[in-house]
Amino acid sequence: MATFIIEGGQKLKGSIQPQGAKNEALQILCAVLLTPELVTIHNIPDIIDVNKLITLLGNLGVKIRKIAHGSYTFQADDVNMSYLESTEFKEDGKGLRGSIMIVGPLLGRFGKGYIPKPGGDKIGRRRLDTHFEGFISLGAKFRYNREDHFYGVEAKRLKGAYMLLDEASVTGTANIVMAAVLAKGTTTIYNAACEPYLQQLCNMLNRMGAKISGIGSNMLIIEGVDTLGGTDHTMLPDMIEIGSWIGLAAMTKSELTIKNVSWDDLGQIPNVFRKLGITVEKKGDDIHIPAHKDGYEIQNYIDGSILTVADAPWPGFTPDLLSIVLVIATQARGSVLIHQKMFESRLFFVDKLIDMGAKIILCDPHRATVIGHDFKSMLKATTMTSPDIRAGVSLLIAALSAKGTSTIHNIEQIDRGYERIDERLRAIGAKITRVN
């Protein structure tokens, strides 16, 4: 177990480059299983969850070669399907939420896919029904061993079908798309997720020879093909990390430039931060955050009612940034209602912020009202434990802005989603030490 020691209250300055997108990586890496040909992927983040998935692919027999930092080649021309029924796989797969997305490509190409109940963040229920209902619609037979929580789907050849998803699940849509591209006939997926990372996956698959139309909408039409070929792919910058750096700059009253953010793929993110009173300037493809010496003021609605920031499927605001928004609001002028609709345990970290002096009312598992201090009362340093990736970074931002020295335990949770975060923060002036 590792720990961060943070001396808060330091002004930061400089520029920071966002890593490749974690949530895109977990989809794109699984897509290499769809072809025996060489696939080259760039801008892969060096983080625990992604590295675990790369190891899992290697154990499956995928030939992997690192050609530069963040760049790898993959060739799945000799996949070891017997590994899927081994005790090693049952252990390897349990430790990673993203492991569920190997099922779609394996089912589409080899006619079967298995997975133990995946792990990941403890942020509430994240069911897998959408994935498996999609596979069943394509003609797969489903089985589930309750004793060891082991899922399986099998089919001689998948057949295209029309399906209306019960939720616009990003990973569910990605998994079904990867199965359907090699199915016989036409598949229509309505209420499909349409976030930029899924668009990236679909565009990559089309370069490999798939026939997917409707990319960027909530209806995808997939004409099945017999085989797919190799390709080169570069991942987008991580929008969650970009939002984290915006929040960090505001909370520490620091001037920061976030480089190469792919503005066209940020959706509502800049607008939501602007509603919180934060100046977000577009400079080419960079974001510049000036030092907020006089703080920042939350906008009310036109009728004067309190602002509500809620998550929603894309193009709505991403749930992964609500924890960041909540922390930022603790030092704003004004109040805001945070409504976390999609996960029921993500707001439970607010007790740590209350311990630090924040004014937060947890209304229920999904809603919290934050009354900002306007920097008239600084958050106080404390000792805390990171419960999940996003809450962990939110607590880290709080600690960097707080008065005194804070300790954060269980930082492996943060390392799961953020590459070398302590080194990168020190480069812009943060006083943060990693203790093993």
C-alpha positions in Angstrom: 0.0 0.0 0.0 1.3 3.4 -0.9 0.5 6.9 0.4 0.7 10.5 -0.7 2.0 13.2 1.6 0.7 16.6 0.4 1.8 20.0 1.6 -1.2 22.2 0.6 -1.6 25.8 -0.3 1.1 25.9 -3.0 0.6 28.0 -6.1 1.1 26.0 -9.3 2.3 27.3 -12.7 3.2 25.9 -16.1 1.7 23.5 -18.6 0.6 19.9 -18.3 -0.1 17.3 -21.1 -3.1 15.1 -20.6 -2.5 11.4 -20.9 -4.3 9.1 -23.4 -7.9 8.4 -22.5 -8.3 5.5 -20.0 -11.9 4.7 -21.0 -11.0 4.7 -24.7 -8.0 2.4 -24.1 -10.0 -0.3 -22.4 -12.2 -0.5 -25.6 -9.5 -0.1 -28.3 -7.1 -2.7 -26.7 -9.8 -5.4 -26.8 -10.5 -4.7 -30.5 -7.1 -6.1 -31.4 -8.6 -9.5 -30.8 -10.8 -9.1 -33.9 -8.0 -9.6 -36.4 -5.0 -11.8 -36.9 -3.2 -8.8 -38.5 -0.9 -6.2 -36.9 -2.6 -3.3 -35.0 -0.5 -0.4 -33.8 -1.9 1.9 -31.1 -0.4 5.2 -29.9 -1.0 7.4 -26.8 -1.8 4.5 -24.5 -1.8 5.7 -20.9 0.7 4.0 -18.6 -1.7 3.3 -15.7 -2.6 0.2 -13.7 -6.0 -0.7 -15.3 -4.6 -0.4 -18.8 -1.4 -2.3 -18.0 -3.5 -5.1 -16.4 -5.5 -5.4 -19.6 -2.3 -5.5 -21.8 -1.0 -8.3 -19.5 -4.4 -10.1 -19.9 -4.1 -9.9 -23.7 -0.5 -11.2 -23.5 -1.8 -14.2 -21.4 -4.3 -14.8 -24.2 -1.5 -15.3 -26.7 -1.5 -11.8 -28.3 2.0 -10.8 -29.4 2.7 -7.4 -27.9 5.7 -5.2 -28.6 6.4 -1.8 -27.0 7.8 0.5 -29.7 7.9 3.8 -27.8 6.4 5.3 -24.6 2.7 4.9 -25.0 3.0 3.1 -28.4 2.6 -0.7 -28.9 2.0 -3.2 -31.6 -0.5 -6.1 -31.1 -1.0 -9.2 -33.2 -3.7 -11.7 -32.2 -2.8 -14.4 -34.8 -2.4 -17.3 -32.3 -5.0 -16.7 -29.5 -4.9 -19.3 -26.7 -8.7 -19.8 -26.1 -8.0 -22.5 -23.4 -6.6 -19.7 -21.2 -10.2 -18.5 -20.8 -11.1 -21.7 -18.8 -8.0 -21.6 -16.6 -7.9 -20.7 -12.9 -5.3 -18.0 -13.8 -7.8 -16.2 -16.0 -10.5 -16.3 -13.3 -8.1 -14.4 -11.0 -6.7 -12.1 -13.7 -10.2 -11.1 -15.0 -11.7 -10.4 -11.6 -9.2 -7.6 -10.9 -10.3 -5.4 -13.8 -13.6 -3.9 -14.8 -12.5 -3.5 -18.4 -12.0 -7.2 -18.8 -15.7 -7.6 -19.7 -14.9 -6.1 -23.1 -12.8 -9.0 -24.3 -16.0 -11.0 -24.6 -17.5 -9.3 -27.6 -14.5 -9.6 -29.9 -13.8 -13.2 -28.8 -17.4 -14.1 -29.4 -17.5 -12.5 -32.8 -14.3 -14.0 -34.0 -14.0 -17.4 -32.2 -17.6 -18.1 -31.3 -17.2 -18.0 -27.5 -16.2 -15.7 -24.8 -15.9 -16.1 -21.0 -15.3 -13.7 -18.1 -15.3 -13.8 -14.3 -17.4 -11.2 -12.6 -15.2 -8.1 -13.2 -13.8 -5.9 -10.4 -13.1 -2.1 -10.5 -14.3 0.9 -8.6 -16.7 0.4 -5.6 -19.1 3.1 -6.8 -22.3 1.2 -6.7 -24.1 -1.3 -9.0 -22.8 -1.5 -12.5 -24.7 -4.3 -14.1 -23.7 -6.4 -17.1 -27.2 -7.2 -18.4 -26.9 -4.8 -21.4 -23.8 -6.6 -22.7 -25.2 -10.1 -22.5 -28.7 -9.2 -23.7 -27.0 -7.8 -26.8 -25.0 -11.0 -27.3 -28.2 -13.1 -26.9 -30.0 -10.9 -29.5 -27.1 -11.7 -31.9 -27.8 -15.5 -31.4 -25.4 -16.4 -28.6 -26.3 -18.8 -25.8 -25.7 -17.4 -22.3 -24.6 -19.4 -19.2 -23.7 -18.3 -15.7 -22.0 -20.3 -13.0 -23.2 -18.8 -9.7 -20.7 -20.6 -7.5 -17.6 -18.9 -9.0 -19.5 -15.9 -10.7 -18.3 -17.0 -14.2 -20.1 -15.8 -17.3 -20.0 -17.3 -20.8 -21.5 -16.8 -24.2 -21.2 -19.2 -27.2 -22.4 -19.2 -30.8 -21.3 -20.9 -34.1 -21.9 -17.7 -36.0 -23.6 -14.6 -34.8 -26.5 -13.2 -36.8 -27.4 -9.5 -37.2 -30.4 -8.3 -35.3 -32.3 -5.1 -34.3 -31.9 -4.2 -30.7 -33.1 -1.4 -28.4 -30.7 -1.2 -25.5 -32.2 -0.7 -22.1 -29.5 1.8 -21.2 -27.0 3.8 -23.3 -24.1 1.8 -21.7 -20.7 2.8 -23.2 -19.0 -0.5 -22.5 -22.2 -2.4 -23.4 -22.4 -0.6 -26.8 -18.7 -1.1 -27.4 -18.9 -4.8 -26.6 -21.9 -5.4 -28.8 -20.4 -3.5 -31.7 -17.2 -5.6 -31.5 -19.3 -8.7 -31.7 -21.6 -7.5 -34.4 -18.9 -6.4 -36.9 -18.2 -10.1 -37.7 -21.8 -11.3 -37.5 -23.7 -12.4 -40.6 -26.2 -9.7 -41.8 -27.1 -6.3 -40.5 -27.2 -5.3 -36.8 -29.1 -2.1 -35.7 -28.3 -0.8 -32.2 -30.8 1.8 -31.0 -30.1 3.8 -27.8 -26.5 3.3 -28.4 -23.9 5.2 -26.5 -22.3 7.9 -28.7 -19.4 9.4 -26.7 -16.2 10.4 -28.4 -14.3 7.2 -27.2 -17.0 5.0 -28.8 -16.8 7.1 -32.0 -13.0 6.4 -31.9 -13.6 2.7 -31.7 -16.1 2.6 -34.5 -13.8 4.7 -36.8 -10.9 2.4 -36.0 -13.1 -0.7 -36.8 -14.1 0.9 -40.1 -10.4 1.4 -41.0 -10.0 -2.3 -40.3 -12.7 -3.1 -42.8 -15.9 -3.0 -40.7 -19.1 -1.3 -42.1 -20.5 0.8 -39.3 -22.7 3.8 -40.1 -24.5 6.3 -37.8 -21.3 7.0 -35.8 -21.8 9.8 -33.3 -25.6 9.2 -33.1 -27.6 6.9 -30.9 -28.4 4.5 -33.7 -25.6 2.4 -35.1 -26.1 0.2 -38.2 -23.5 -2.5 -38.7 -23.2 -4.6 -41.8 -21.3 -7.7 -40.8 -18.1 -8.7 -42.7 -16.1 -11.9 -42.8 -12.7 -10.6 -41.7 -11.0 -7.5 -40.4 -7.4 -6.3 -41.1 -4.8 -4.3 -39.2 -4.6 -0.6 -38.7 -2.9 2.3 -36.8 -4.8 4.2 -34.1 -4.0 7.2 -31.9 -6.1 7.7 -28.7 -7.7 10.9 -27.7 -6.5 12.8 -24.6 -8.3 11.9 -21.4 -11.2 14.3 -20.9 -11.5 13.3 -17.2 -7.9 14.2 -16.6 -8.4 17.5 -18.5 -11.4 18.3 -16.2 -9.3 17.3 -13.2 -6.6 19.9 -14.1 -9.2 22.6 -14.6 -10.5 22.0 -11.1 -6.9 21.9 -9.7 -6.1 25.2 -11.2 -9.2 26.9 -9.8 -8.9 25.4 -6.3 -5.2 26.5 -6.0 -5.8 29.9 -7.7 -3.1 28.8 -10.1 -2.4 29.7 -13.8 -2.2 26.5 -15.8 -2.2 25.6 -19.5 -3.5 22.2 -20.5 -2.0 21.1 -23.8 -3.6 19.5 -26.8 -7.0 18.8 -25.3 -8.9 18.0 -28.5 -11.5 20.8 -27.9 -14.0 19.3 -30.4 -14.3 16.2 -28.2 -14.9 17.9 -24.8 -18.6 18.4 -25.1 -20.2 20.1 -22.1 -17.1 20.1 -20.0 -15.9 23.7 -20.6 -19.4 25.0 -20.2 -20.1 23.3 -16.9 -16.8 24.7 -15.4 -17.8 28.2 -16.8 -21.1 27.9 -14.9 -19.1 27.4 -11.8 -17.4 30.8 -12.5 -14.1 29.4 -13.8 -12.5 31.1 -16.7 -11.7 28.5 -19.4 -9.9 30.0 -22.3 -9.4 28.4 -25.7 -5.9 28.9 -27.1 -5.5 26.9 -30.3 -6.1 23.3 -29.1 -5.0 24.2 -25.5 -7.0 25.3 -22.5 -5.6 28.2 -20.5 -6.8 28.7 -16.9 -5.8 32.1 -15.5 -5.1 32.5 -11.8 -8.5 33.2 -10.1 -7.1 35.7 -7.6 -10.6 36.9 -6.7 -12.1 33.4 -6.6 -15.0 32.3 -8.8 -18.8 32.7 -8.5 -21.4 30.0 -9.4 -24.1 31.2 -11.8 -27.7 30.8 -10.8 -30.4 30.0 -13.3 -32.2 32.9 -15.0 -35.0 32.8 -12.5 -32.5 32.9 -9.6 -32.8 29.3 -8.5 -29.8 27.3 -7.5 -27.6 25.7 -10.2 -27.9 21.9 -10.5 -25.0 20.0 -12.1 -26.1 16.5 -13.0 -24.6 13.7 -15.1 -26.2 12.1 -18.2 -25.2 9.9 -21.1 -23.2 11.7 -23.7 -23.6 14.4 -24.9 -24.6 15.2 -21.3 -22.0 15.8 -18.6 -19.8 12.9 -17.7 -20.4 11.3 -14.3 -16.6 10.9 -13.9 -16.2 14.6 -13.3 -19.0 15.2 -10.8 -16.6 14.5 -7.9 -14.2 17.2 -9.3 -17.1 19.7 -9.6 -18.2 19.0 -6.0 -14.7 19.8 -4.7 -14.4 23.0 -6.7 -17.7 24.2 -5.4 -16.5 24.0 -1.8 -14.5 27.3 -2.4 -16.9 29.0 -4.8 -19.1 32.0 -4.1 -22.6 30.6 -4.0 -24.2 27.2 -3.8 -24.8 24.3 -6.2 -26.7 21.0 -6.1 -24.7 18.0 -7.4 -27.0 15.2 -8.7 -25.2 12.0 -9.3 -27.8 10.0 -11.2 -25.9 7.1 -12.6 -24.1 5.6 -9.6 -25.4 5.4 -6.0 -22.1 5.3 -4.0 -20.0 8.0 -5.7 -20.9 10.8 -3.3 -20.0 8.9 -0.1 -16.5 10.4 0.0 -17.9 13.8 1.0 -17.6 13.0 4.7 -13.8 13.5 4.1 -14.4 16.9 2.7 -16.7 17.8 5.6 -13.9 16.7 7.9 -11.7 19.3 6.1 -14.2 22.0 6.8 -16.3 22.0 3.6 -20.0 22.9 3.9 -21.8 20.0 2.2 -25.2 18.5 2.9 -25.5 15.0 1.6 -29.3 14.9 0.8 -29.3 11.2 -0.2 -26.9 8.8 -2.0 -27.4 10.7 -5.3 -27.6 14.4 -4.3 -25.4 16.8 -2.4 -25.7 20.5 -1.8 -22.5 22.5 -1.6 -22.3 25.9 0.0 -19.0 27.6 -1.1 -16.6 29.3 1.3 -15.4 31.8 -1.3 -11.8 31.1 0.0 -12.7 33.0 3.3 -12.1 29.7 5.1 -9.5 27.3 3.8 -10.0 23.6 3.8 -7.9 22.0 6.6 -5.4 19.2 6.1 -6.4 15.7 7.2 -5.7 12.0 6.8 -7.9 10.1 4.3 -8.2 7.0 2.2 -9.0 7.0 -1.6 -12.2 5.0 -2.2 -12.1 5.0 -6.0 -10.2 6.7 -8.9 -12.3 9.8 -9.3 -13.0 10.5 -5.6 -9.3 9.9 -4.9 -8.2 12.6 -7.3 -10.9 14.9 -5.9 -9.5 14.4 -2.4 -6.0 15.0 -3.8 -7.2 18.4 -5.3 -8.7 19.2 -2.0 -5.4 18.4 -0.2 -3.4 20.5 -2.6 -5.6 23.5 -1.9 -5.8 22.9 1.9 -3.9 24.5 4.7 -1.3 22.1 6.2 -0.1 18.7 5.4 -2.5 15.9 4.3 -2.1 12.2 3.9 -3.9 10.1 1.4 -3.8 6.3 1.7 -4.7 3.6 -0.8 -3.4 5.7 -3.7 -3.3 2.6 -5.9 -6.8 3.6 -6.7 -5.5 6.9 -8.1 -2.7 5.1 -10.0 -5.4 3.0 -11.7 -6.5 6.1 -13.7 -3.7 8.7 -13.6 -0.2 8.2 -15.1 2.7 9.3 -12.8 0.4 11.9 -11.2 2.8 12.8 -8.4 5.7 13.4 -10.8 3.6 15.6 -13.1 2.2 17.6 -10.2 5.7 18.2 -8.9 6.7 19.5 -12.3 4.2 22.4 -12.0 5.1 23.2 -8.4 3.1 20.9 -6.2 4.6 19.5 -2.9 3.6 15.9 -3.0 5.6 12.9 -1.9 4.9 9.2 -2.6 5.7 6.9 0.4 5.6 3.1 -0.1 
